[in-house]
Amino acid sequence: MRMSDIIEEFIKDLFDDDNQLVEIQRNELAEHFNCVPSQINYVISTRFKPSQGYYVESKRGGGGHITIKKVNNTKSDYFMHIIKNIGEEMTSKDVDILISDFLTYDLITKEEAKLLKVATSDNVLLLAKDIKDILRAKIFKNMLLNIE
């Protein structure tokens, strides 16, 4: 496992059924893992985003106090949040990242992931790039609306 994965798992283990809020000190966590505080910042900013079910509050000074709150969204809430934040265009890489997240959080099956990927692939969308990315976003959003 990479250091980022280890830090992520450590923070996630701090959550339990009764505790949906975790408070950490950036410098203390960096010392614990023998890494620089920016490594902690990186993990928190990439692995604990609202789209992944977390709300993060960060306060400067005093070692960098960070509060992470776990937000319990339903699958449809999560998909609606994603749909609203996709924008008008999506690249193939954008789709891959979201599909990977969906699989990680058990929001879709492997079969659904395959269908999302195939329907939005460059092999199917034989158009100019600017039109392709717009159409890909529309197809992806519509498919998410119809996943139960």
C-alpha positions as CSV (number, residue, x, y, z in Angstrom):
1,M,0.0,0.0,0.0
2,R,1.1,3.5,-0.7
3,M,1.4,6.0,2.2
4,S,-1.7,7.9,1.0
5,D,-3.7,4.7,1.1
6,I,-2.4,3.9,4.6
7,I,-3.3,7.4,5.9
8,E,-6.7,7.2,4.3
9,E,-7.5,3.9,5.9
10,F,-6.3,5.2,9.3
11,I,-8.6,8.2,9.1
12,K,-11.5,6.1,8.0
13,D,-10.9,3.6,10.9
14,L,-11.5,6.6,13.3
15,F,-15.1,6.6,12.2
16,D,-17.6,4.1,13.6
17,D,-21.4,3.7,13.8
18,D,-21.7,6.1,16.7
19,N,-19.0,8.5,15.6
20,Q,-19.7,10.4,12.3
21,L,-17.2,13.2,13.1
22,V,-13.4,13.0,13.5
23,E,-11.1,15.7,14.6
24,I,-7.4,15.4,13.8
25,Q,-4.3,17.6,14.1
26,R,-2.4,17.7,10.8
27,N,1.0,17.9,12.4
28,E,0.4,15.1,14.9
29,L,-0.9,12.8,12.1
30,A,2.2,13.7,10.0
31,E,4.4,12.8,12.9
32,H,2.6,9.5,13.4
33,F,3.2,8.5,9.8
34,N,6.6,10.2,9.6
35,C,5.6,12.3,6.6
36,V,5.2,16.0,5.8
37,P,2.0,17.7,6.7
38,S,1.3,18.4,3.0
39,Q,0.9,14.6,2.6
40,I,-1.9,14.7,5.1
41,N,-3.4,17.7,3.2
42,Y,-3.2,15.7,-0.1
43,V,-5.0,12.7,1.4
44,I,-7.8,14.8,2.9
45,S,-8.3,16.9,-0.2
46,T,-8.4,13.9,-2.6
47,R,-10.0,11.2,-0.5
48,F,-12.5,13.0,1.7
49,K,-14.5,15.1,-0.7
50,P,-18.2,15.9,-0.5
51,S,-18.7,13.7,-3.6
52,Q,-17.3,10.9,-1.5
53,G,-19.5,11.5,1.4
54,Y,-17.4,13.7,3.6
55,Y,-17.4,17.4,4.7
56,V,-14.1,18.8,5.8
57,E,-13.4,21.9,7.9
58,S,-9.8,23.0,8.2
59,K,-8.5,25.6,10.6
60,R,-5.0,27.1,10.3
61,G,-2.6,27.4,13.1
62,G,-2.0,25.3,16.2
63,G,-0.9,22.3,14.1
64,G,-3.7,22.5,11.6
65,H,-6.9,21.3,13.3
66,I,-9.1,19.4,10.8
67,T,-12.7,18.2,11.3
68,I,-14.0,15.5,9.0
69,K,-17.7,14.8,9.1
70,K,-19.2,11.7,7.4
71,V,-22.3,12.6,5.5
72,N,-24.8,9.8,5.0
73,N,-26.3,10.3,1.6
74,T,-28.5,7.9,-0.2
75,K,-27.4,6.5,-3.6
76,S,-29.8,8.8,-5.4
77,D,-28.6,11.8,-3.4
78,Y,-25.0,11.0,-4.3
79,F,-25.8,10.5,-8.0
80,M,-27.8,13.8,-8.1
81,H,-24.9,15.6,-6.5
82,I,-22.6,14.2,-9.2
83,I,-25.0,15.0,-12.0
84,K,-25.2,18.6,-10.8
85,N,-21.5,19.0,-10.6
86,I,-20.4,17.3,-13.8
87,G,-20.8,20.3,-16.0
88,E,-21.5,20.4,-19.7
89,E,-18.5,18.3,-20.8
90,M,-16.8,15.1,-19.7
91,T,-13.7,13.4,-20.9
92,S,-13.2,9.7,-21.0
93,K,-10.8,10.0,-18.1
94,D,-13.5,11.9,-16.1
95,V,-15.9,9.0,-16.6
96,D,-13.2,6.4,-15.6
97,I,-12.6,8.3,-12.3
98,L,-16.3,8.5,-11.4
99,I,-16.9,4.8,-12.3
100,S,-13.9,3.8,-10.1
101,D,-15.4,5.8,-7.2
102,F,-18.8,4.3,-7.8
103,L,-17.4,0.8,-7.6
104,T,-15.3,1.6,-4.6
105,Y,-18.4,2.8,-2.7
106,D,-20.5,-0.1,-4.0
107,L,-22.9,2.3,-5.7
108,I,-23.0,0.3,-9.0
109,T,-22.4,-3.2,-10.0
110,K,-19.5,-4.3,-12.3
111,E,-22.1,-4.8,-15.1
112,E,-23.4,-1.2,-14.6
113,A,-19.8,0.1,-14.7
114,K,-19.2,-1.8,-17.9
115,L,-22.3,-0.3,-19.5
116,L,-21.5,3.2,-18.4
117,K,-17.9,2.8,-19.8
118,V,-19.0,1.3,-23.1
119,A,-21.8,3.8,-23.7
120,T,-19.5,6.8,-23.2
121,S,-16.3,5.4,-24.8
122,D,-14.4,7.2,-27.6
123,N,-15.0,4.1,-29.7
124,V,-18.8,4.8,-29.7
125,L,-18.6,8.6,-29.8
126,L,-17.0,9.1,-33.2
127,L,-17.3,12.9,-33.3
128,A,-15.2,16.0,-32.9
129,K,-13.7,16.2,-29.4
130,D,-15.7,19.3,-28.3
131,I,-19.0,17.6,-29.4
132,K,-17.9,14.2,-28.1
133,D,-17.3,15.5,-24.6
134,I,-20.7,17.3,-24.5
135,L,-22.5,14.2,-25.7
136,R,-20.6,12.0,-23.3
137,A,-21.7,14.2,-20.4
138,K,-25.3,14.0,-21.5
139,I,-25.3,10.3,-21.9
140,F,-23.5,9.7,-18.6
141,K,-25.9,12.0,-16.7
142,N,-28.9,10.3,-18.2
143,M,-27.6,6.8,-17.4
144,L,-27.0,7.8,-13.8
145,L,-30.6,9.1,-13.5
146,N,-31.8,5.6,-14.5
147,I,-29.6,3.5,-12.3
148,E,-31.6,2.2,-9.4
